[in-house]
Amino acid sequence: MSLEISNTSSQARKEKTAAALSSVVAAVGLTTLKIIVGIMTNSLGILAEAAHSGLDLVAALVTFFAARLSDKPADSEHHFGHGKIENLSALFETLLLLATCGWIIYESIQRLFFETVEVEASFWAFLVMGISIAVDYSRSRMLYRAARKHNSQALEADALHFSTDIWSSSVVILGLIGLILAKNVPALRFLNKADAIAALLVAGIVIYVSIELGMRTVQGLLDHSPKGLAEKIEKAVEAVPGIFDCHRVRVRTSGPSLFIDLHIYVEPNQSLENAHQLTRKAAEAVLSVAPKSDVSIHAEPLPQPQLSPKD
């Protein structure tokens, strides 16, 4: 006998979509500001940030559509739903960020060793980076809350991008301060390359975050089971009176969803109704450990001889 329980929510889809849309709007504004000020000041650090924000915009658009599509119910061709769209979205964002880093590193090396470019550390440069930090802080907090609430890898990737932008924008500001010091303090002339160095640091930060995100994304695509979850499920199910053993616990992720299937031993001489009630209690025990999951339980008659149920 088997029991399947699935948890879905249209409200979750609306909240995830709203969060993703807000990050699209924020990315549009930040990218436009950084491009304008970067061209005005000829700052590679700000242009690097503009490229970063531009790809964040593309990533935010991908996240927006992923959030809308990933919660579509299962159909005849996708028996486990469409949750993997979120994993693919996060992987796409990772590849975009790594491509951006390649361009930033190339341009930085050119300015450090082969080209001389005058950069203007103006009031507008500091203003746009300050606005960027304020917006990134606000968006990252909102996206992280939505990602944790709905277990969304796509929203987490978006939040990670905005959070990373805070640090990279801070590095660019330090680069601009270095340029001012180099211009006004002769002993600090070596800081006239601070803008290109800041761009390299931005690239380093983004590469680190991208690799971390990419590894988790690949784990999701390869059905990696969350560490320790199977053991917690076994313990919770075996604590249900009347269940002798919980085994063959298998957990797979699909975007924000968890699919869990397991086998239990029950008393062979009891009625079908009683056995069904035990499987339902077992499912409730699983949901107490993994609330937003699709649970499938197969009940088997206890092989003889066996001991009493585990309490």
Backbone torsions as a table, in degrees:
resi	resn	phi	psi	omega
1	MET	NA	139.0	-178.8
2	SER	-126.4	154.6	176.0
3	LEU	-134.6	135.8	177.6
4	GLU	-125.9	133.8	177.7
5	ILE	-130.8	130.6	-178.6
6	SER	-126.8	137.8	177.7
7	ASN	-112.8	119.9	175.8
8	THR	-133.7	159.5	-178.0
9	SER	-152.7	122.4	175.5
10	SER	-70.7	-28.7	178.2
11	GLN	-64.3	-37.6	178.2
12	ALA	-61.7	-41.3	179.8
13	ARG	-62.3	-41.6	-179.8
14	LYS	-64.2	-43.3	-179.0
15	GLU	-67.2	-41.7	178.6
16	LYS	-65.2	-41.0	179.5
17	THR	-64.6	-41.8	179.4
18	ALA	-63.1	-41.5	179.1
19	ALA	-64.6	-42.7	179.8
20	ALA	-66.0	-38.9	-179.8
21	LEU	-65.5	-38.4	179.3
22	SER	-64.3	-34.4	178.6
23	SER	-72.1	-29.8	174.9
24	VAL	-63.7	-47.3	-179.8
25	VAL	-61.3	-44.6	179.7
26	ALA	-62.6	-42.7	-178.9
27	ALA	-64.6	-37.8	178.0
28	VAL	-61.1	-48.5	-178.9
29	GLY	-62.8	-46.0	-177.7
30	LEU	-66.4	-42.2	-179.5
31	THR	-61.7	-44.9	-179.9
32	THR	-61.5	-46.7	-179.6
33	LEU	-61.1	-45.4	-176.2
34	LYS	-67.3	-37.9	178.8
35	ILE	-63.2	-46.6	-178.3
36	ILE	-61.3	-50.4	-177.3
37	VAL	-71.1	-35.3	178.2
38	GLY	-62.2	-40.5	177.9
39	ILE	-70.0	-40.6	-179.9
40	MET	-62.0	-40.4	-175.2
41	THR	-97.8	-10.0	-178.1
42	ASN	61.7	31.8	-178.0
43	SER	-90.9	118.6	177.7
44	LEU	-67.6	-33.9	178.8
45	GLY	-60.1	-44.4	179.8
46	ILE	-71.7	-39.0	177.2
47	LEU	-64.8	-35.3	175.4
48	ALA	-62.9	-41.2	176.9
49	GLU	-65.6	-35.5	177.8
50	ALA	-64.7	-42.6	177.2
51	ALA	-63.2	-41.7	177.7
52	HIS	-60.0	-47.2	-180.0
53	SER	-67.1	-33.3	177.5
54	GLY	-63.6	-42.1	176.8
55	LEU	-72.1	-30.6	173.2
56	ASP	-62.2	-34.5	177.4
57	LEU	-64.6	-46.2	176.9
58	VAL	-60.4	-44.3	179.7
59	ALA	-63.3	-38.6	179.7
60	ALA	-65.3	-37.3	176.7
61	LEU	-65.3	-43.1	177.1
62	VAL	-61.3	-42.5	178.7
63	THR	-62.4	-40.6	-179.7
64	PHE	-58.7	-48.8	-180.0
65	PHE	-70.6	-34.2	177.9
66	ALA	-64.4	-40.8	-180.0
67	ALA	-64.1	-34.2	179.8
68	ARG	-73.5	-36.4	-173.2
69	LEU	-91.3	-27.9	-171.7
70	SER	-67.5	-24.5	-178.5
71	ASP	-92.1	6.4	175.8
72	LYS	-61.4	141.4	-178.0
73	PRO	-67.5	163.3	178.0
74	ALA	-62.3	149.9	177.1
75	ASP	-135.6	-170.3	-174.5
76	SER	-66.5	-21.1	-178.9
77	GLU	-105.9	-14.1	-179.9
78	HIS	-131.1	83.7	-172.6
79	HIS	-67.4	-22.8	179.5
80	PHE	-105.5	20.6	179.1
81	GLY	82.8	-163.2	-174.4
82	HIS	-119.8	22.6	-175.5
83	GLY	-62.2	-26.8	-178.9
84	LYS	-64.2	-16.6	176.5
85	ILE	-57.6	-37.2	178.8
86	GLU	-64.5	-41.7	178.2
87	ASN	-63.1	-42.3	178.7
88	LEU	-65.1	-38.4	177.8
89	SER	-60.2	-46.6	-179.9
90	ALA	-64.4	-38.1	178.0
91	LEU	-65.5	-40.4	177.8
92	PHE	-61.1	-43.4	178.2
93	GLU	-60.9	-40.3	-179.8
94	THR	-61.6	-45.9	-179.5
95	LEU	-64.7	-38.5	177.5
96	LEU	-61.9	-44.2	-178.7
97	LEU	-64.6	-40.6	179.3
98	LEU	-65.5	-36.6	177.0
99	ALA	-64.3	-40.7	178.1
100	THR	-61.9	-41.8	-179.1
101	CYS	-61.4	-36.8	177.9
102	GLY	-59.7	-43.2	179.6
103	TRP	-66.9	-43.7	-178.7
104	ILE	-62.0	-43.9	-179.3
105	ILE	-63.7	-42.0	179.1
106	TYR	-60.6	-49.3	-178.5
107	GLU	-64.8	-37.0	179.8
108	SER	-64.7	-44.4	179.1
109	ILE	-63.1	-39.8	177.5
110	GLN	-58.9	-45.4	-177.5
111	ARG	-73.9	-29.1	-179.8
112	LEU	-74.8	-36.3	-170.3
113	PHE	-121.8	-21.2	-171.2
114	PHE	-125.4	-17.8	-177.1
115	GLU	-131.1	151.6	174.0
116	THR	-115.3	117.0	-177.2
117	VAL	-127.6	127.3	178.4
118	GLU	-81.4	126.3	-179.9
119	VAL	-113.8	132.8	-179.7
120	GLU	-98.9	115.3	178.2
121	ALA	-88.8	76.0	-173.6
122	SER	-89.2	171.4	175.2
123	PHE	-57.8	-39.1	-177.1
124	TRP	-66.2	-33.5	178.1
125	ALA	-64.1	-46.1	178.5
126	PHE	-66.2	-37.5	-178.0
127	LEU	-63.6	-47.1	-176.7
128	VAL	-66.9	-34.9	178.7
129	MET	-71.9	-34.2	175.5
130	GLY	-65.5	-43.0	176.7
131	ILE	-61.7	-40.9	-179.6
132	SER	-59.6	-45.3	-179.2
133	ILE	-63.3	-42.2	-179.5
134	ALA	-63.3	-45.1	-179.6
135	VAL	-67.8	-42.9	-179.7
136	ASP	-62.1	-39.9	179.5
137	TYR	-63.1	-46.2	-179.5
138	SER	-63.0	-47.0	-177.2
139	ARG	-67.8	-40.7	-176.6
140	SER	-64.7	-40.3	178.5
141	ARG	-63.0	-44.4	-179.3
142	MET	-65.0	-42.9	-178.9
143	LEU	-68.9	-38.8	177.6
144	TYR	-62.4	-40.9	178.0
145	ARG	-61.3	-45.1	179.9
146	ALA	-66.9	-38.2	-179.8
147	ALA	-64.4	-43.3	179.3
148	ARG	-67.8	-40.6	-177.8
149	LYS	-63.8	-40.5	-174.3
150	HIS	-108.7	7.5	178.8
151	ASN	52.1	48.4	-174.5
152	SER	-102.7	114.5	178.2
153	GLN	-69.6	-33.9	179.1
154	ALA	-64.4	-45.5	178.1
155	LEU	-67.5	-35.3	177.5
156	GLU	-63.7	-40.2	178.3
157	ALA	-62.6	-42.5	177.8
158	ASP	-63.0	-44.4	179.0
159	ALA	-62.1	-39.1	179.6
160	LEU	-62.5	-39.6	178.2
161	HIS	-62.7	-48.6	-179.4
162	PHE	-65.3	-37.0	178.0
163	SER	-65.1	-41.3	177.9
164	THR	-64.2	-36.9	179.7
165	ASP	-59.7	-31.4	178.8
166	ILE	-60.2	-47.8	-178.7
167	TRP	-69.0	-42.3	-178.6
168	SER	-67.5	-35.5	176.7
169	SER	-65.7	-38.2	177.6
170	SER	-62.9	-38.8	178.2
171	VAL	-64.3	-40.6	178.5
172	VAL	-62.8	-41.1	178.1
173	ILE	-60.9	-41.9	176.6
174	LEU	-61.3	-37.6	177.4
175	GLY	-63.3	-41.3	179.0
176	LEU	-66.8	-39.0	176.5
177	ILE	-62.1	-39.4	177.1
178	GLY	-60.4	-38.2	178.2
179	LEU	-64.7	-41.3	178.7
180	ILE	-63.5	-43.7	178.9
181	LEU	-63.0	-41.6	179.8
182	ALA	-63.0	-33.6	-178.1
183	LYS	-76.1	-32.1	-173.1
184	ASN	-105.9	-16.2	-179.7
185	VAL	-121.4	105.3	-176.8
186	PRO	-52.7	-36.0	-177.9
187	ALA	-68.3	-14.1	-177.9
188	LEU	-110.4	27.8	-179.9
189	ARG	-59.0	-26.3	-178.3
190	PHE	-63.6	-14.9	179.7
191	LEU	-82.3	3.5	179.9
192	ASN	-69.7	-9.9	175.0
193	LYS	-101.8	13.1	-174.8
194	ALA	-62.1	-33.0	-178.7
195	ASP	-63.5	-44.8	180.0
196	ALA	-68.2	-37.3	177.9
197	ILE	-65.1	-39.7	177.7
198	ALA	-61.0	-39.9	178.6
199	ALA	-62.9	-39.0	177.5
200	LEU	-64.1	-40.4	178.4
201	LEU	-64.9	-38.1	175.6
202	VAL	-58.6	-46.7	-179.7
203	ALA	-61.2	-40.9	179.3
204	GLY	-61.9	-43.8	178.6
205	ILE	-60.7	-45.7	-176.6
206	VAL	-66.6	-39.4	178.4
207	ILE	-61.7	-45.4	-179.8
208	TYR	-58.9	-49.1	-178.2
209	VAL	-65.8	-38.7	-178.2
210	SER	-64.6	-42.8	179.3
211	ILE	-63.9	-42.3	179.1
212	GLU	-61.5	-46.1	179.1
213	LEU	-65.4	-41.4	-178.9
214	GLY	-61.7	-38.7	180.0
215	MET	-64.4	-43.0	179.3
216	ARG	-68.2	-33.8	178.6
217	THR	-66.2	-44.8	178.8
218	VAL	-63.2	-39.3	177.0
219	GLN	-59.0	-40.8	178.0
220	GLY	-64.7	-40.7	-179.9
221	LEU	-68.8	-26.4	-179.6
222	LEU	-94.9	15.2	177.6
223	ASP	60.0	39.7	178.4
224	HIS	-68.7	130.6	-179.4
225	SER	-82.3	133.1	176.5
226	PRO	-54.1	133.0	-174.3
227	LYS	-60.0	128.2	174.8
228	GLY	81.4	-6.8	-176.0
229	LEU	-69.1	-41.6	-179.4
230	ALA	-59.8	-40.5	179.3
231	GLU	-65.8	-39.4	178.4
232	LYS	-64.8	-38.0	179.4
233	ILE	-66.2	-45.9	178.1
234	GLU	-56.0	-46.4	-177.9
235	LYS	-63.2	-42.8	-178.3
236	ALA	-66.2	-41.6	-177.5
237	VAL	-71.0	-41.3	-178.8
238	GLU	-69.1	-13.8	176.5
239	ALA	-80.3	-8.9	179.6
240	VAL	-77.5	122.8	178.5
241	PRO	-59.1	133.4	180.0
242	GLY	100.9	-11.6	178.0
243	ILE	-102.9	123.2	-174.4
244	PHE	-84.6	-31.4	-175.5
245	ASP	-164.4	146.9	174.3
246	CYS	-120.8	124.6	-175.9
247	HIS	-147.4	174.2	-178.1
248	ARG	50.8	45.2	177.5
249	VAL	-77.9	124.2	179.8
250	ARG	-128.0	130.5	-177.4
251	VAL	-126.2	132.3	174.5
252	ARG	-136.5	148.5	178.4
253	THR	-104.0	150.5	174.6
254	SER	-145.5	90.8	-174.3
255	GLY	63.0	-125.0	-179.4
256	PRO	-81.8	-5.2	-172.9
257	SER	-99.6	148.6	172.4
258	LEU	-114.6	133.8	175.2
259	PHE	-113.8	121.3	-175.4
260	ILE	-125.4	126.8	172.2
261	ASP	-130.1	146.7	-175.7
262	LEU	-155.8	165.4	177.7
263	HIS	-118.0	145.3	176.0
264	ILE	-132.9	152.8	172.8
265	TYR	-99.9	134.3	176.7
266	VAL	-131.2	165.2	178.9
267	GLU	-59.5	123.8	-174.1
268	PRO	-70.7	-21.7	-173.6
269	ASN	-94.7	2.7	-179.6
270	GLN	-83.2	167.7	-178.2
271	SER	-72.1	160.1	177.8
272	LEU	-60.9	-37.5	-180.0
273	GLU	-62.8	-43.3	178.9
274	ASN	-64.9	-41.2	178.7
275	ALA	-63.2	-38.8	178.8
276	HIS	-64.3	-41.0	178.7
277	GLN	-63.5	-36.0	177.7
278	LEU	-65.4	-42.1	179.2
279	THR	-65.2	-34.8	177.7
280	ARG	-66.9	-40.9	177.0
281	LYS	-64.8	-36.5	177.3
282	ALA	-64.2	-40.3	178.4
283	ALA	-63.7	-40.3	177.5
284	GLU	-63.6	-36.8	177.1
285	ALA	-64.5	-40.3	178.0
286	VAL	-63.8	-44.3	-178.1
287	LEU	-67.4	-23.0	175.4
288	SER	-70.0	-25.0	178.4
289	VAL	-92.2	-41.8	-179.6
290	ALA	-128.0	83.2	-170.8
291	PRO	-56.4	-41.9	-175.3
292	LYS	-102.2	74.5	-177.2
293	SER	-140.0	159.0	175.4
294	ASP	-102.1	115.0	-170.6
295	VAL	-110.0	132.1	175.2
296	SER	-127.2	122.5	-176.2
297	ILE	-122.9	132.6	176.7
298	HIS	-112.6	119.4	179.5
299	ALA	-93.5	133.5	-179.1
300	GLU	-123.8	148.1	176.2
301	PRO	-67.8	140.5	-177.9
302	LEU	-66.1	123.3	176.2
303	PRO	-63.2	142.1	-179.0
304	GLN	-100.4	146.5	-8.7
305	PRO	-85.5	151.9	176.2
306	GLN	-139.1	166.4	179.2
307	LEU	-84.1	-179.5	179.1
308	SER	-69.2	162.6	-179.0
309	PRO	-58.5	153.1	176.8
310	LYS	-78.2	133.2	-178.1
311	ASP	-99.9	NA	NA
